[in-house]
């Protein structure tokens, strides 16, 4: 794509980076058919190619973004499916993140949207605040019918019950069982610690049983993804900076072999810390942390798992966008589930987003709902006993639309290597669970 940025504009590192990506775009149509919003909305400007054109015009102009431009960029899921088919390897993730930052700094949204985004940024990344908000949403559910559309969707989405706070999510060290072979830090997350405490517990158990000392570092918390994808760079960098400093304390102390992340949306961002902080005083440390960051499936794939049983379950595997496109981990979780003895079912549209996408289900509930319905339909088509995924958001989204139990992949692997039966499967008939 031909660009016309001024030399002065290109002195801005973010603008110079976006100019490189825009010039690499061939304006071909390889990305279009992979784009979930284009499939649903059938609008050229709701495809990666169309959005690249809008981003170019917006950034080159240097003016206040137009309302329609903001609308189409807001409607992007950041699923990154487009990056899997781009012949010129355009880093659309960096491009759309910069566009959202530009919009946040130069566009004044309507009052309701500003308040909603402020609330999401100030509540969801903080487990204590998030728990209080969910308690309030539970009480407000009977009145949801009278609420504005986006608030109604958010209230209705909230789970009926919440787990109590988990002591395992607090800063501490879990020693390896037997000989210590690795020392790893675990990102416990923010929303996940309020919504589902079983995932971190399963992660800690399976790692400890296989020779890992697991550290929950003092000072580590939200990865910054939620605010980063809303264009709130100051907030996201503050959260990321706290993690970098906390983990570097461990690196410089007893050392770390990996930083384990069991929420793929968080993993994609942490692995991008090096780029995010490329012009910051933390640049070297951020690059070190990004290199150490591993999805839980990557870590377990390097370990010879000790299977204790042969499961008799049909598992529909939902490939989360942030894992298969953001981190390019497509086959590892599936291989491990098969090696464990599960009957693996892959949905027809394994490349398509479920519609959760971080804050997207709050800010774009109508499109999110359409994508959820389509994803649930294809997952249920294989008549699975259970659905497995590697991201808490996807688990919540899919679980709100199906009666099939939804669990994290690590919960299944923990179970078959000696851990307890996942809580979500406790109601299933005993004969359908396993053969010793």
PAVEX-823701 format. One record per atom (N, C-alpha, C): x, y, z; residue in three letters. Coordinates in steps of 0.05 Angstrom, whole numbers, plus 5000, padded with zeros to 4 digits. Layout:
BEGIN
XYZALA ...
// end
This chain:
BEGIN
501749775000UNK 500050005000UNK 501850255000UNK 501150444983UNK 502750694982UNK 501950875005UNK 503950995018UNK 503351165041UNK 504451445036UNK 503451645051UNK 504351915047UNK 504752055074UNK 506151925092UNK 506752045118UNK 508952255114UNK 508852465130UNK 510852675128UNK 513352585144UNK 515652705138UNK 518052635153UNK 517752695183UNK 516252905189UNK 515752975217UNK 514152755231UNK 512052655217UNK 510452445229UNK 512152195235UNK 513952135217UNK 515551885220UNK 517751905241UNK 518052145253UNK 519852155276UNK 518552035301UNK 515951985300UNK 514451845321UNK 514851545317UNK 516051405336UNK 516651115332UNK 514150955326UNK 511951015339UNK 509450865334UNK 508450905306UNK 508651155297UNK 507751215269UNK 509651085249UNK 512151085254UNK 514150965236UNK 513650665234UNK 513050535257UNK 512450255256UNK 509950185240UNK 507850355244UNK 505350305229UNK 505750355200UNK 507450545193UNK 507950595164UNK 509150355151UNK 510950225165UNK 512249985154UNK 510149765149UNK 508349725168UNK 506249525164UNK 504349595142UNK 503549845140UNK 501749925119UNK 502949895091UNK 505549965089UNK 506849935063UNK 507149645055UNK 507249465075UNK 507449175069UNK 504849065059UNK 502549195066UNK 499949095058UNK 499549105028UNK 498948885016UNK 498548874986UNK 495748944978UNK 493948984997UNK 491149034991UNK 489948804975UNK 490948564979UNK 489748324967UNK 487348244983UNK 486248014978UNK 483847934993UNK 484247665008UNK 486747595013UNK 487247345027UNK 486247345055UNK 486247575068UNK 485447595096UNK 482347605099UNK 480947685079UNK 478147755082UNK 476447515091UNK 476747285078UNK 474947055084UNK 475546935112UNK 477847005124UNK 478446905151UNK 477447095172UNK 476447325164UNK 475647525184UNK 472747485194UNK 472347425220UNK 469747365230UNK 467747605227UNK 468747845231UNK 466848075229UNK 465948125200UNK 467748065181UNK 466948085153UNK 464847875146UNK 465247635157UNK 463347425152UNK 460547495163UNK 460447625186UNK 457947695199UNK 456747945187UNK 458348155182UNK 457348415174UNK 457448465144UNK 459048315129UNK 459248335100UNK 459748625091UNK 461648745105UNK 462449025098UNK 465449035094UNK 466249145072UNK 469149155066UNK 470749295088UNK 469549505100UNK 470949645121UNK 470949485148UNK 469549265149UNK 469749085172UNK 471448845165UNK 473248875147UNK 475248675141UNK 478048795146UNK 480148635149UNK 482848745154UNK 483648935131UNK 483148865106UNK 483949035084UNK 482549305086UNK 479949305092UNK 478549555095UNK 479549725118UNK 480049585141UNK 480949725164UNK 483749845160UNK 485449695146UNK 488149805140UNK 487850065124UNK 486050075105UNK 485650325090UNK 484650555108UNK 482850495126UNK 481850695145UNK 483950785164UNK 485650595174UNK 487750665192UNK 489850845178UNK 490550785154UNK 492350945138UNK 491351225135UNK 488851255127UNK 487651525123UNK 487551675149UNK 486951545171UNK 486751675197UNK 489451765207UNK 491451595205UNK 494051665216UNK 495451875198UNK 495151855172UNK 496352045154UNK 495252325158UNK 492652335163UNK 491352605165UNK 492252755190UNK 492852605211UNK 493652725236UNK 491352875250UNK 488952835240UNK 486652975251UNK 484952795269UNK 482852915279UNK 480952765296UNK 479752535279UNK 479752285289UNK 478552065274UNK 475552115268UNK 474752015245UNK 471952035238UNK 470351825252UNK 467751885256UNK 466051695271UNK 465851425259UNK 465651405232UNK 465451145219UNK 468050995221UNK 470251135220UNK 472850995223UNK 473050865251UNK 472251015271UNK 472250915299UNK 470450675301UNK 468150685289UNK 466250465290UNK 467450205279UNK 468650225255UNK 469649985243UNK 472149875258UNK 473750045268UNK 476049945284UNK 475149825310UNK 473149955323UNK 471949835347UNK 470849565342UNK 469749515319UNK 468449265313UNK 470449035306UNK 473049105305UNK 475048895302UNK 475448745327UNK 475548475326UNK 475848305349UNK 478748285358UNK 480648365341UNK 483448305346UNK 483948005349UNK 482447845334UNK 482847555335UNK 485347475320UNK 486347645302UNK 488847605287UNK 488747375267UNK 486347285260UNK 486147075240UNK 487347165213UNK 487147435209UNK 488147545184UNK 491147495181UNK 492547495204UNK 495447465203UNK 496347185194UNK 494546995196UNK 495246715189UNK 495246675159UNK 494046855144UNK 493846815115UNK 495147045099UNK 496247245113UNK 497347475099UNK 499947405084UNK 500047435058UNK 502447355043UNK 504847535048UNK 504447775058UNK 506647955063UNK 507247995093UNK 505947825110UNK 506547815139UNK 506148085152UNK 503948225145UNK 503348475159UNK 502648415188UNK 503948565207UNK 503248525235UNK 500848695242UNK 498548585236UNK 496048735240UNK 495548795270UNK 496548615287UNK 496248665316UNK 497448935324UNK 499948985316UNK 501249235323UNK 499749475310UNK 498849425286UNK 497549645271UNK 494849725284UNK 493249535291UNK 490649605302UNK 490949705331UNK 492949605345UNK 493449705372UNK 494249995371UNK 495950075352UNK 496650355349UNK 494250525341UNK 492550415324UNK 490150565316UNK 488350615340UNK 488050425357UNK 486450455381UNK 487650655400UNK 490250655402UNK 491550855419UNK 491051135408UNK 491251165382UNK 490851425369UNK 487951515373UNK 486051335370UNK 483251405375UNK 482851495404UNK 483951345422UNK 483651415451UNK 484651695457UNK 486851775443UNK 488052035449UNK 486752265433UNK 485352195411UNK 484452415393UNK 481452415388UNK 479952235399UNK 477152225393UNK 475552225419UNK 473452395420UNK 471752415444UNK 469252255439UNK 468952035453UNK 466651855450UNK 464251975464UNK 461851875458UNK 459451955473UNK 459751895502UNK 458352035520UNK 458752015548UNK 458351725558UNK 456251595549UNK 455751315558UNK 458051135552UNK 459151155527UNK 461450985519UNK 463851045536UNK 464351305541UNK 466651375558UNK 466451255586UNK 464051275597UNK 463651165624UNK 463850865625UNK 462850725604UNK 462950435603UNK 465850345600UNK 467450475583UNK 470250405579UNK 471850465604UNK 471250685617UNK 472650755642UNK 472050545663UNK 469550465665UNK 468750255685UNK 470149995680UNK 470249905654UNK 471549655647UNK 474549675654UNK 475849895648UNK 478749925653UNK 479349935683UNK 477450045699UNK 478050075727UNK 476949845744UNK 475549655732UNK 474449435748UNK 475549165740UNK 475349095714UNK 476048825705UNK 478948735712UNK 480948915710UNK 483648825715UNK 484248795745UNK 482348855762UNK 482848845791UNK 480948635804UNK 481948405812UNK 480248185822UNK 478348265844UNK 479248425863UNK 477448505885UNK 475148675875UNK 475748875858UNK 473649045847UNK 471848885829UNK 473048705814UNK 471448535795UNK 469448365810UNK 470348245833UNK 468548085849UNK 466248245859UNK 466748485869UNK 464648655879UNK 462648725856UNK 463748785832UNK 462048855810UNK 460248615802UNK 461448375803UNK 459848135796UNK 457748085816UNK 458348135842UNK 456248105862UNK 453948295857UNK 454648535850UNK 452548735843UNK 450948655819UNK 452248535799UNK 450948445775UNK 448948225781UNK 449848045799UNK 448047825807UNK 445447925819UNK 445748135836UNK 443348245849UNK 441648395829UNK 442948505808UNK 441448675789UNK 440148515766UNK 440748255765UNK 439748095742UNK 436648115739UNK 435048105760UNK 432148125755UNK 431248385742UNK 432948595743UNK 432248845730UNK 433748895704UNK 435048685694UNK 436648715670UNK 435048795646UNK 432548715645UNK 430848775622UNK 430449075618UNK 430849235639UNK 430349525637UNK 432949685633UNK 435149545630UNK 437749675628UNK 438449725598UNK 440249925593UNK 441249965566UNK 442549705555UNK 442549675528UNK 443349435516UNK 446049315525UNK 448149485525UNK 450749385533UNK 450949315562UNK 449649475579UNK 449549405608UNK 447949155612UNK 445749125598UNK 444048885601UNK 445648635594UNK 447048645571UNK 448648415562UNK 450748345583UNK 451948545595UNK 454048495614UNK 452948365639UNK 450648475649UNK 449448365673UNK 448548075669UNK 447248025646UNK 446247765640UNK 448547555636UNK 450847655628UNK 453147475623UNK 454347375649UNK 454147525670UNK 455447455695UNK 454547185705UNK 456447025716UNK 455746755726UNK 453946775751UNK 452446575756UNK 450646565779UNK 452046535805UNK 454346395805UNK 455946345829UNK 458846425824UNK 460246495846UNK 463046565844UNK 464646395864UNK 467046305857UNK 468646155876UNK 469846355897UNK 470346255920UNK 471646435940UNK 474446495932UNK 475646715942UNK 478446775936UNK 480246545943UNK 482246495926UNK 483946265929UNK 486646345941UNK 487446225963UNK 490046295975UNK 492446225957UNK 492046045938UNK 494245965920UNK 494946195901UNK 493146385897UNK 493646605879UNK 495346825891UNK 495946805917UNK 497547005931UNK 500546945927UNK 502247155929UNK 505147115925UNK 506246905945UNK 507646705933UNK 508746485949UNK 510346305930UNK 511646105942UNK 513145905927UNK 512045625933UNK 511445485912UNK 510545205914UNK 512845025907UNK 513944875926UNK 516244695919UNK 515444475901UNK 517444385885UNK 516944155868UNK 516643905885UNK 515143715874UNK 514843455887UNK 517143275877UNK 518843195894UNK 521143035885UNK 523343225876UNK 525043135858UNK 527243285849UNK 526343535833UNK 527443765839UNK 526844005824UNK 528344015798UNK 526744025776UNK 527944025750UNK 527744305736UNK 525744455745UNK 525244725733UNK 524244915755UNK 524745165751UNK 523545365768UNK 522045565750UNK 519445585754UNK 517845755737UNK 516145945753UNK 515446165741UNK 513546355753UNK 510846315739UNK 508646345754UNK 505946315744UNK 504546585744UNK 503546665721UNK 501846905720UNK 499046815728UNK 498146895751UNK 495546805761UNK 493246955748UNK 493747195737UNK 491747335722UNK 490047525740UNK 488147645728UNK 486347835743UNK 483447725742UNK 482147745720UNK 479347655719UNK 479147355725UNK 481147205716UNK 481046915720UNK 481046835750UNK 482446995767UNK 482546925795UNK 479946975809UNK 478147135796UNK 475547185807UNK 473446995795UNK 473846915770UNK 471846755756UNK 472146445760UNK 474746355760UNK 475146065760UNK 477846015773UNK 477845935798UNK 480345875813UNK 481445605808UNK 479945435794UNK 480845155789UNK 483145145769UNK 483245335751UNK 485245325729UNK 488045365741UNK 488445555758UNK 491145595770UNK 491745365788UNK 489845255803UNK 490345025820UNK 491344785804UNK 489944735782UNK 490744505765UNK 493544555753UNK 494144805746UNK 496744865734UNK 498944815755UNK 498544915779UNK 500544875800UNK 500944585807UNK 498744435808UNK 498944145815UNK 500543995794UNK 499844025769UNK 501143865748UNK 504143945745UNK 504744195748UNK 507544285747UNK 509144175770UNK 508044185794UNK 509544085818UNK 510043785816UNK 507943635807UNK 508343345805UNK 510443275784UNK 510943455766UNK 512943385745UNK 515543545749UNK 516143605774UNK 518843715780UNK 519244015777UNK 517044165777UNK 517344455775UNK 516844595802UNK 518644775809UNK 518044955831UNK 516545195819UNK 514245255831UNK 512445455819UNK 512445705837UNK 513045935826UNK 513146185841UNK 510846365832UNK 509346465851UNK 507446685846UNK 508946935856UNK 509947095838UNK 511747315845UNK 510347545859UNK 511547655879UNK 510647895893UNK 510548125873UNK 508248255871UNK 508048495853UNK 506948435826UNK 506848185817UNK 505648115791UNK 502648115792UNK 501348195771UNK 498448195770UNK 497448195742UNK 495548375736UNK 494348385709UNK 496548435688UNK 496348295666UNK 498348315644UNK 498148575629UNK 495848715631UNK 495448965616UNK 493848935590UNK 493048685583UNK 491848635557UNK 489148795554UNK 487548785575UNK 484848915573UNK 485049205566UNK 486749355580UNK 487049635574UNK 488649685549UNK 490549515543UNK 492249545519UNK 490549535494UNK 488649355493UNK 486949325469UNK 484649535468UNK 484449695489UNK 482549925489UNK 484050185482UNK 486650165477UNK 488150405470UNK 489050565494UNK 488650455518UNK 489450605543UNK 492250525550UNK 494150635535UNK 496950555537UNK 498150605564UNK 497550835576UNK 498650895602UNK 497950685623UNK 495450605623UNK 494550395642UNK 495850125636UNK 495850055610UNK 496949785603UNK 499949765609UNK 501449985603UNK 504249975608UNK 504949985638UNK 503150105654UNK 503650105683UNK 503349825693UNK 501249685684UNK 500849405693UNK 503049225683UNK 503849255658UNK 505949085647UNK 508649145660UNK 509149395666UNK 511649475680UNK 511849345707UNK 509649325722UNK 509749195748UNK 510448905745UNK 509348765725UNK 510048485720UNK 512948455713UNK 513948625695UNK 516748605687UNK 518548625710UNK 518048825727UNK 519848865751UNK 519548625770UNK 517148525774UNK 516748305793UNK 518148055783UNK 517847995758UNK 519047745747UNK 522147775744UNK 523048015738UNK 525948055737UNK 527248015764UNK 525748085785UNK 526848025812UNK 527347725816UNK 525547565805UNK 525947275806UNK 528147185788UNK 528347295764UNK 530447225745UNK 533147285758UNK 533447515770UNK 535947605781UNK 536547475809UNK 534447345820UNK 534847215846UNK 535446915842UNK 533446745846UNK 533946455843UNK 533746365814UNK 532946545795UNK 532746475767UNK 530046355759UNK 529446375734UNK 526946265723UNK 527546125696UNK 526345895693UNK 526545755667UNK 524245835649UNK 522045935660UNK 519846015643UNK 517846175660UNK 516246335647UNK 513946465659UNK 511546335647UNK 510046185663UNK 507846025654UNK 505246185654UNK 503846175631UNK 501346325628UNK 499246135618UNK 497046115633UNK 494945935626UNK 492446075615UNK 492646325609UNK 490546485596UNK 491746585570UNK 490946475547UNK 492346535522UNK 492246825514UNK 490046965521UNK 489947245515UNK 492147405529UNK 492647325554UNK 494847455569UNK 497547385557UNK 497847125549UNK 500347035538UNK 501247185513UNK 499247245496UNK 499847385471UNK 501047665477UNK 499947795497UNK 500948065504UNK 503648055518UNK 503947865537UNK 506447845552UNK 508747785532UNK 508247615513UNK 510247545493UNK 510947785475UNK 509247995476UNK 509648235460UNK 510748465477UNK 511448415502UNK 512548625519UNK 515048755507UNK 516748595493UNK 519148695481UNK 518448915461UNK 516448875445UNK 515649085426UNK 514349315440UNK 512549265459UNK 511149475473UNK 513049665487UNK 515249565498UNK 517149725513UNK 519749785498UNK 519649755471UNK 522049785455UNK 523450055458UNK 521950255464UNK 523050525467UNK 523050625496UNK 522950435515UNK 522750495543UNK 525250415558UNK 525650525582UNK 527950455598UNK 527850155606UNK 525450045605UNK 525249755612UNK 525549575588UNK 526549685565UNK 526649525540UNK 528049265543UNK 530449255555UNK 531949005557UNK 530548805575UNK 529548905598UNK 528148725616UNK 525548615603UNK 524148795589UNK 521648705576UNK 522248495555UNK 524448525540UNK 525148315520UNK 525848055534UNK 527148065557UNK 527847825572UNK 525247675581UNK 523347835591UNK 520847715601UNK 519247595577UNK 519247735555UNK 517847635531UNK 518947365522UNK 521547335524UNK 522847085515UNK 522246865535UNK 521946925560UNK 521346715580UNK 518446635581UNK 516646795570UNK 513746745571UNK 513046495555UNK 511546315567UNK 510746065554UNK 507846005561UNK 506345925541UNK 503645815548UNK 504045555563UNK 502145485580UNK 502345245595UNK 502644995577UNK 501445005554UNK 501644775536UNK 504544745526UNK 505944965521UNK 508744955513UNK 510544825534UNK 510044905559UNK 511644805581UNK 511144505585UNK 508544425585UNK 507944145589UNK 508943965566UNK 509044085542UNK 510043925519UNK 512943855522UNK 514444015538UNK 517243955542UNK 517743765566UNK 515543685578UNK 515643505601UNK 514443235593UNK 515743015602UNK 514542755597UNK 512442705618UNK 509942745610UNK 507742725629UNK 507342435638UNK 506642405663UNK 506242135675UNK 503242085677UNK 502241945657UNK 499341895656UNK 498541675675UNK 496441715690UNK 495541515710UNK 493041365702UNK 491741445681UNK 489241325673UNK 488641365643UNK 486741215633UNK 485841245606UNK 483041355605UNK 482641605597UNK 480041725598UNK 478241625576UNK 475641625581UNK 473741545561UNK 471841775556UNK 472941985544UNK 471442225539UNK 471942335511UNK 469742435499UNK 469942575474UNK 470342875479UNK 472542985471UNK 473243255477UNK 473243425452UNK 471543635452UNK 471543825430UNK 473544045437UNK 475544075422UNK 477644275428UNK 477144535414UNK 476844745430UNK 476445015418UNK 479245155417UNK 480145205393UNK 482745335390UNK 482345635393UNK 483245745415UNK 482946025420UNK 484546195400UNK 483446425392UNK 484846585372UNK 487546675382UNK 487746765408UNK 490246865418UNK 492346645419UNK 491546395421UNK 493546175421UNK 494346095393UNK 492346045375UNK 493045945349UNK 494046165330UNK 493146415333UNK 494046625316UNK 496046815330UNK 495346895354UNK 497047085369UNK 499746955376UNK 499746705385UNK 502146565393UNK 503046345373UNK 501346295354UNK 501946095333UNK 502345815345UNK 500845755366UNK 500845485378UNK 498245345369UNK 498445185349UNK 496045065337UNK 495744775344UNK 497944625345UNK 497744335347UNK 498444225375UNK 500044365390UNK 501044255415UNK 498844165435UNK 496844335441UNK 494744245460UNK 493243995449UNK 492743985423UNK 491343765412UNK 492943505413UNK 495543525408UNK 497243295410UNK 497243185438UNK 497343355458UNK 497443265486UNK 494843135494UNK 492543245485UNK 490043125492UNK 489742845479UNK 490742825454UNK 490642555441UNK 492542365455UNK 494942455463UNK 496842285476UNK 495742195503UNK 494042355516UNK 492942285542UNK 490642075539UNK 489742025514UNK 487741825509UNK 484941935504UNK 484642195504UNK 481942315498UNK 481342275468UNK 478742245462UNK 477842245434UNK 477442535427UNK 479142645409UNK 479142925403UNK 477242985379UNK 475543185383UNK 473743285362UNK 474543565356UNK 475043625330UNK 475643895322UNK 473244005306UNK 472244235314UNK 469944355300UNK 470644435271UNK 468544455255UNK 468944515227UNK 470344785223UNK 469644985240UNK 470745255237UNK 472745315259UNK 474745145262UNK 476645175284UNK 478145435284UNK 478045575261UNK 479545835259UNK 477846065267UNK 475246025273UNK 473446255277UNK 473146325307UNK 473146585312UNK 473046685340UNK 470346625352UNK 470346585379UNK 467846545394UNK 466446795401UNK 467847025397UNK 466547285402UNK 467047405429UNK 468547275446UNK 469147395472UNK 471147625469UNK 473547565461UNK 475547765454UNK 476047975475UNK 476647895499UNK 477248095520UNK 474848255529UNK 474948515521UNK 472648695528UNK 470548705506UNK 471048555484UNK 469248575461UNK 466348495468UNK 466048285484UNK 463348195491UNK 461848405506UNK 463248595519UNK 461948815533UNK 461349045515UNK 463349115498UNK 463149345481UNK 461649295455UNK 461549055446UNK 460148985420UNK 458448735425UNK 456448745443UNK 455048505451UNK 453448365428UNK 452448525409UNK 450848405388UNK 452548225370UNK 454748335360UNK 456548175343UNK 457647945359UNK 458447995383UNK 459447785401UNK 457447555404UNK 454947625407UNK 452947415410UNK 452547245385UNK 452747375362UNK 452447225337UNK 454747025333UNK 457147115340UNK 459446945337UNK 459346715358UNK 458346775382UNK 458146565402UNK 456246345392UNK 453946425382UNK 451946235373UNK 453046055351UNK 454546175333UNK 455746015311UNK 457945825322UNK 459545915340UNK 461645745351UNK 460545515367UNK 458545575384UNK 457245365400UNK 456045145382UNK 454745235361UNK 453445045343UNK 455444845331UNK 457744955323UNK 459744775310UNK 461144595331UNK 461544695355UNK 462644535376UNK 460844305385UNK 458244365386UNK 456344165394UNK 455743955372UNK 456444035348UNK 455843855325UNK 457243585328UNK 459443565341UNK 460943315345UNK 460043155369UNK 457843235382UNK 456743095405UNK 458943045426UNK 460343245435UNK 462543205455UNK 461443155483UNK 463043025500UNK 462443005528UNK 463343255543UNK 465343385532UNK 466543625545UNK 467843795524UNK 467944055529UNK 469344245511UNK 471744345526UNK 474044355513UNK 476544445525UNK 477544695510UNK 478644885525UNK 479745125514UNK 482045215532UNK 483645405522UNK 485945505536UNK 485845795545UNK 483345895548UNK 483046175555UNK 480446215570UNK 480546335594UNK 478246365611UNK 475946515597UNK 476546715582UNK 474446865568UNK 472846695549UNK 474246535533UNK 472946355514UNK 471246155529UNK 472346055551UNK 470845855568UNK 468245975578UNK 468346225587UNK 465946355597UNK 463946405574UNK 464946495552UNK 463246555529UNK 461846305519UNK 463346095514UNK 462145855504UNK 460345725525UNK 461245725550UNK 459645605571UNK 456945735575UNK 456745995568UNK 454246135571UNK 452246065550UNK 453145915529UNK 451345845507UNK 450945545503UNK 451945385521UNK 451745095518UNK 451344955545UNK 450144715544UNK 449944555568UNK 452244355570UNK 454044345551UNK 456344165552UNK 458344285571UNK 459544135589UNK 461544235608UNK 463944355593UNK 464944585602UNK 467144715590UNK 469444725610UNK 471744625603UNK 474044625621UNK 476544725607UNK 478544795623UNK 481144875612UNK 482644615605UNK 484144635584UNK 485744395575UNK 487544295598UNK 488644475613UNK 490444385635UNK 488944235657UNK 486344295660UNK 484844135680UNK 484543845672UNK 484243795646UNK 484043525636UNK 486743385639UNK 488943515632UNK 491543395634UNK 492443355663UNK 491643535681UNK 492143495709UNK 490743255719UNK 488243215712UNK 486542995721UNK 487842725713UNK 488542695687UNK 489542435678UNK 492442385687UNK 493742575699UNK 496442535709UNK 496442525740UNK 494142485752UNK 494042445781UNK 492542655796UNK 491442865783UNK 489943065797UNK 487042985800UNK 485343155813UNK 482543095817UNK 480943125791UNK 478643005791UNK 476743045769UNK 475943335767UNK 476043465743UNK 475243745741UNK 472443785752UNK 472043995767UNK 469544055780UNK 467244055760UNK 467744155736UNK 465544175716UNK 464543905707UNK 466143695712UNK 465343425703UNK 464143255725UNK 463943365749UNK 463043205772UNK 460143105769UNK 458543235753UNK 455843145749UNK 455442935728UNK 457542865714UNK 457242665692UNK 457042385703UNK 455742215688UNK 455441935696UNK 458241805699UNK 458541645719UNK 461141525725UNK 462241365702UNK 460441225688UNK 461341055666UNK 462441215643UNK 461641465641UNK 462541625619UNK 465241765625UNK 466241735649UNK 468641885657UNK 471241745649UNK 471641495659UNK 474241375653UNK 474241075658UNK 476140945645UNK 476640655650UNK 479540645661UNK 479840535685UNK 482440525698UNK 484340365681UNK 
// end
